[in-house]
Amino acid sequence: MNASKNYLGRDILISYLKEQNTTHLSYHGFLNSQHDAIINISLLLVSSSSSSFSNWKNLDDYWALKFLKEAKNLEHKSTFDDLKEKVCFFLFCKEKVTPMRMRSD
């Protein structure tokens, strides 16, 4: 496996995406179902990073972008635009999203 594709939490993210019916995929659902693992992994990321994860907002962006990239890579391309819109709405409701922050390429 490509080293750039390995990251903490990839296994739980891929597992969630593979287990869910494409009509039920959601970033919010991922956060809810994997809450404990996400918190533990996020704490590891914060403790091992000097600046990129200096606050929880950056961690939320990290998970949202990883969610979108993995969904796109796992043949959920037909639902990718819907997922991207849902993630954007989820983050917008939390007053965190701008169009530039949702770039997934």
Kinemage of the C-alpha trace (Angstrom):
@kinemage 1
@onewidth
@group {chain A} dominant
@subgroup {mainchain}
@vectorlist {calphas} color= white
{ca met a 1} P 0.000 0.000 0.000
{ca asn a 2} L 1.176 3.490 -0.792
{ca ala a 3} L 2.630 5.145 2.296
{ca ser a 4} L 0.814 8.410 1.533
{ca lys a 5} L -2.490 6.522 1.744
{ca asn a 6} L -1.717 5.215 5.223
{ca tyr a 7} L -2.870 7.436 8.030
{ca leu a 8} L -4.294 6.996 11.493
{ca gly a 9} L -7.972 6.141 11.276
{ca arg a 10} L -8.014 5.007 7.670
{ca asp a 11} L -9.135 1.515 8.669
{ca ile a 12} L -12.191 2.719 10.608
{ca leu a 13} L -13.123 5.132 7.837
{ca ile a 14} L -12.866 2.489 5.105
{ca ser a 15} L -14.768 0.018 7.268
{ca tyr a 16} L -17.616 2.501 7.767
{ca leu a 17} L -17.791 3.329 4.058
{ca lys a 18} L -17.803 -0.321 3.016
{ca glu a 19} L -20.439 -1.344 5.562
{ca gln a 20} L -22.910 1.409 4.737
{ca asn a 21} L -25.427 1.403 1.930
{ca thr a 22} L -24.533 4.310 -0.371
{ca thr a 23} L -27.891 5.948 0.330
{ca his a 24} L -27.098 6.021 4.059
{ca leu a 25} L -23.552 7.362 3.904
{ca ser a 26} L -22.992 10.528 5.862
{ca tyr a 27} L -20.115 12.275 7.542
{ca his a 28} L -22.304 12.805 10.605
{ca gly a 29} L -23.084 9.075 10.665
{ca phe a 30} L -19.372 8.298 10.489
{ca leu a 31} L -18.638 10.650 13.391
{ca asn a 32} L -21.441 9.155 15.477
{ca ser a 33} L -20.638 5.515 14.804
{ca gln a 34} L -16.888 5.871 15.305
{ca his a 35} L -16.901 8.552 18.001
{ca asp a 36} L -14.595 6.852 20.508
{ca ala a 37} L -12.039 5.778 17.903
{ca ile a 38} L -12.044 9.220 16.268
{ca ile a 39} L -11.420 10.941 19.618
{ca asn a 40} L -8.577 8.554 20.485
{ca ile a 41} L -6.958 8.931 17.063
{ca ser a 42} L -7.419 12.705 17.139
{ca leu a 43} L -5.692 12.893 20.517
{ca leu a 44} L -2.788 10.929 19.044
{ca leu a 45} L -2.647 13.317 16.075
{ca val a 46} L -2.645 16.342 18.373
{ca ser a 47} L 0.103 14.930 20.575
{ca ser a 48} L 2.302 13.914 17.639
{ca ser a 49} L 1.914 17.087 15.576
{ca ser a 50} L 3.614 20.377 16.230
{ca ser a 51} L 1.201 22.780 14.548
{ca ser a 52} L -1.142 21.330 11.934
{ca phe a 53} L -3.581 20.025 14.543
{ca ser a 54} L -3.299 22.852 17.031
{ca asn a 55} L -7.067 23.098 17.387
{ca trp a 56} L -10.171 20.939 16.960
{ca lys a 57} L -11.312 22.875 13.880
{ca asn a 58} L -8.294 21.599 11.970
{ca leu a 59} L -9.077 18.066 13.119
{ca asp a 60} L -12.663 18.371 11.906
{ca asp a 61} L -11.380 19.539 8.522
{ca tyr a 62} L -8.925 16.627 8.476
{ca trp a 63} L -11.659 14.032 9.076
{ca ala a 64} L -14.091 15.663 6.631
{ca leu a 65} L -11.547 15.698 3.815
{ca lys a 66} L -10.401 12.130 4.532
{ca phe a 67} L -14.056 11.030 4.522
{ca leu a 68} L -14.655 12.631 1.120
{ca lys a 69} L -11.432 11.328 -0.431
{ca glu a 70} L -12.013 7.751 0.722
{ca ala a 71} L -15.657 7.832 -0.394
{ca lys a 72} L -14.530 8.996 -3.823
{ca asn a 73} L -11.823 6.304 -3.999
{ca leu a 74} L -14.144 3.481 -2.908
{ca glu a 75} L -16.400 3.625 -5.930
{ca his a 76} L -18.889 5.908 -4.295
{ca lys a 77} L -18.261 8.341 -7.147
{ca ser a 78} L -21.926 8.356 -8.112
{ca thr a 79} L -22.821 9.641 -4.655
{ca phe a 80} L -19.692 11.736 -4.150
{ca asp a 81} L -21.346 15.035 -5.084
{ca asp a 82} L -24.195 14.338 -2.664
{ca leu a 83} L -21.726 13.403 0.078
{ca lys a 84} L -19.673 16.509 -0.552
{ca glu a 85} L -22.803 18.626 -0.301
{ca lys a 86} L -23.808 16.911 2.962
{ca val a 87} L -20.350 17.371 4.486
{ca cys a 88} L -20.282 20.990 3.365
{ca phe a 89} L -23.715 21.567 4.924
{ca phe a 90} L -22.668 19.799 8.137
{ca leu a 91} L -19.582 21.981 8.477
{ca phe a 92} L -21.457 25.108 7.383
{ca cys a 93} L -23.975 24.554 10.184
{ca lys a 94} L -21.010 24.575 12.525
{ca glu a 95} L -19.806 27.818 10.848
{ca lys a 96} L -16.577 26.281 9.627
{ca val a 97} L -16.818 25.835 5.903
{ca thr a 98} L -15.904 27.989 2.968
{ca pro a 99} L -15.706 26.840 -0.644
{ca met a 100} L -11.895 26.809 -0.538
{ca arg a 101} L -11.846 24.552 2.529
{ca met a 102} L -13.949 21.903 0.793
{ca arg a 103} L -11.547 21.353 -2.091
{ca ser a 104} L -10.899 17.634 -2.156
{ca asp a 105} L -8.388 17.458 -4.984
